Amino acid sequence: MAEEIQLIDALKQVIDPELMVNIVDLGLVYDVSQETEGVVQVQMTLTSPACPAGPQIISQAKMALEQLEDVNEAKIELVMSPPWSPERMTEEARDQLGIF
């Protein structure tokens, strides 16, 4: 089974095309778990429910995880609760976006 750090690192390869920051540092990923052999479950959100890049981000997250050796299937669940806010971002993401 893939370790959580491997799953997180894979998701860090997914960049929000509007903000040019990865989805993990943006705070869009709420939960990542591998409950059964080869299947990863992800709960994530978008910066807004109407995010035009949403389908692209979700697709890229699924592909990034499924490229890992121990992952056969990534199930991405889009959740809007709790809603995303800038407070969820890492300090690194805030620096990249000039938010202090």
Phi, psi and chi 1 to 4 in degrees:
 res  aa     phi    psi   chi1   chi2   chi3   chi4
   1 MET       -  143.9  -65.0 -161.9   14.3      -
   2 ALA   -71.6  143.3      -      -      -      -
   3 GLU   -82.3  154.5  -66.8 -169.2   29.4      -
   4 GLU   -57.0  -37.3 -173.6  173.9   -9.9      -
   5 ILE   -63.2  -35.7 -169.9   83.2      -      -
   6 GLN   -66.5  -40.8  -68.4  173.1  -62.6      -
   7 LEU   -64.8  -44.8  -58.1  173.6      -      -
   8 ILE   -62.8  -44.4  -62.6  -67.2      -      -
   9 ASP   -60.6  -38.9  -75.9  -13.1      -      -
  10 ALA   -63.7  -42.6      -      -      -      -
  11 LEU   -68.6  -25.1  -70.1  171.7      -      -
  12 LYS   -68.2  -13.0  -78.2 -173.8  175.0 -176.3
  13 GLN   -78.7  -13.2  -55.2  -52.2  -52.0      -
  14 VAL   -89.5  118.7 -179.4      -      -      -
  15 ILE  -107.3  131.4  -54.1  -63.5      -      -
  16 ASP   -67.0  117.9 -178.6  -51.9      -      -
  17 PRO   -67.1  -19.2   21.6  -28.4      -      -
  18 GLU   -85.9  -38.9  -66.5  177.7  -49.0      -
  19 LEU  -100.3  -15.5  -60.5  174.6      -      -
  20 MET    59.2   37.4  -60.1  -50.4  -67.4      -
  21 VAL  -129.9  145.1  176.3      -      -      -
  22 ASN   -69.1  154.8   77.0   68.3      -      -
  23 ILE   -68.5  -23.9   62.8  172.9      -      -
  24 VAL   -72.5  -49.8  173.1      -      -      -
  25 ASP   -66.5  -26.8  -73.3  -15.3      -      -
  26 LEU   -71.6  -16.7  -84.2  176.1      -      -
  27 GLY    84.4   20.6      -      -      -      -
  28 LEU   -81.5  -20.7  -61.0 -179.6      -      -
  29 VAL   -92.1  116.7  177.4      -      -      -
  30 TYR   -90.7  -39.1  -71.8  171.0      -      -
  31 ASP  -154.6  140.2 -175.3   57.0      -      -
  32 VAL  -134.0  126.1 -179.6      -      -      -
  33 SER  -148.2  151.3   60.2      -      -      -
  34 GLN  -116.0   99.8 -173.8  166.0    6.1      -
  35 GLU   -85.3  -35.3  -67.3  166.6   14.9      -
  36 THR  -128.1  161.2   60.2      -      -      -
  37 GLU   -55.2  120.0 -168.7   70.3   35.8      -
  38 GLY    84.4   -5.2      -      -      -      -
  39 VAL  -117.8  123.7  179.8      -      -      -
  40 VAL  -111.5  135.7  172.2      -      -      -
  41 GLN  -110.8  129.4 -175.9   79.0   34.5      -
  42 VAL  -125.9  132.0  176.5      -      -      -
  43 GLN  -108.0  124.4  -77.2 -169.4  -26.2      -
  44 MET  -144.9  169.0   63.5  175.2  -70.9      -
  45 THR  -131.5 -176.3 -166.9      -      -      -
  46 LEU  -123.4  163.9  -58.9  170.8      -      -
  47 THR   -63.8  -26.1   53.7      -      -      -
  48 SER  -152.5  152.5   78.3      -      -      -
  49 PRO   -59.3  -26.1  -22.8   31.6      -      -
  50 ALA   -98.1   17.9      -      -      -      -
  51 CYS   -55.2  116.7  176.3      -      -      -
  52 PRO   -66.1  -22.4   20.3  -27.9      -      -
  53 ALA   -89.8    1.0      -      -      -      -
  54 GLY   -50.6  -55.4      -      -      -      -
  55 PRO   -59.2  -37.7  -25.8   34.7      -      -
  56 GLN   -66.3  -44.6  175.6 -174.8  -10.2      -
  57 ILE   -62.8  -45.4  -68.6  170.4      -      -
  58 ILE   -62.8  -44.7  -68.0  165.8      -      -
  59 SER   -61.5  -43.5  173.8      -      -      -
  60 GLN   -67.6  -35.7  -72.5  179.0   -5.3      -
  61 ALA   -64.4  -44.0      -      -      -      -
  62 LYS   -61.3  -46.6 -177.0  172.9  172.1   58.1
  63 MET   -65.0  -40.7  -72.1 -172.1  -29.2      -
  64 ALA   -62.0  -41.7      -      -      -      -
  65 LEU   -71.1  -40.9  -70.6  166.5      -      -
  66 GLU   -72.2   -9.6  -70.7  175.2   -9.0      -
  67 GLN   -80.4  -14.8  -73.7  178.1   -4.0      -
  68 LEU   -71.0  144.3  -66.2  173.9      -      -
  69 GLU   -57.0  -40.4 -171.3  175.9  -41.5      -
  70 ASP   -90.7    7.8  -64.8  -24.8      -      -
  71 VAL  -117.0  116.5  178.3      -      -      -
  72 ASN   -92.9  -33.0  -60.8  -36.2      -      -
  73 GLU  -145.2  134.7 -179.0 -177.1    7.6      -
  74 ALA  -114.8  123.0      -      -      -      -
  75 LYS  -102.8  115.8  -63.9 -179.8  178.8 -178.4
  76 ILE  -102.1  118.4  -49.0  -68.7      -      -
  77 GLU  -106.0  121.1  179.8 -174.9   -0.9      -
  78 LEU   -88.3  121.2 -165.4   58.3      -      -
  79 VAL  -121.5  144.8  -66.4      -      -      -
  80 MET  -112.6    7.1  -68.6  -62.5  160.8      -
  81 SER  -132.8  123.5 -178.5      -      -      -
  82 PRO   -72.8  150.5   28.1  -33.4      -      -
  83 PRO   -65.6  149.0   18.1  -24.2      -      -
  84 TRP   -69.2  145.6  178.1   85.4      -      -
  85 SER  -145.1  158.9   70.7      -      -      -
  86 PRO   -57.5  -22.0  -25.9   34.5      -      -
  87 GLU   -63.5  -20.3  -71.6   82.2   45.7      -
  88 ARG   -77.4  -13.2  -67.3 -166.5   53.1   85.2
  89 MET   -73.2  150.6  -68.3 -169.1  -65.5      -
  90 THR   -74.0  163.1   62.7      -      -      -
  91 GLU   -60.3  -37.4 -153.5  164.7  -59.3      -
  92 GLU   -60.2  -43.5 -173.3  176.1  -66.0      -
  93 ALA   -65.4  -41.1      -      -      -      -
  94 ARG   -61.9  -41.1  -71.2 -175.0 -165.4  159.8
  95 ASP   -61.5  -43.7  -71.6  -10.2      -      -
  96 GLN   -60.9  -36.7  -86.5 -175.7  -87.8      -
  97 LEU   -92.5   -2.7  -64.3  173.5      -      -
  98 GLY    72.8   29.4      -      -      -      -
  99 ILE  -101.9  124.7  -61.1  171.6      -      -
 100 PHE  -118.5      -  -57.7  103.0      -      -
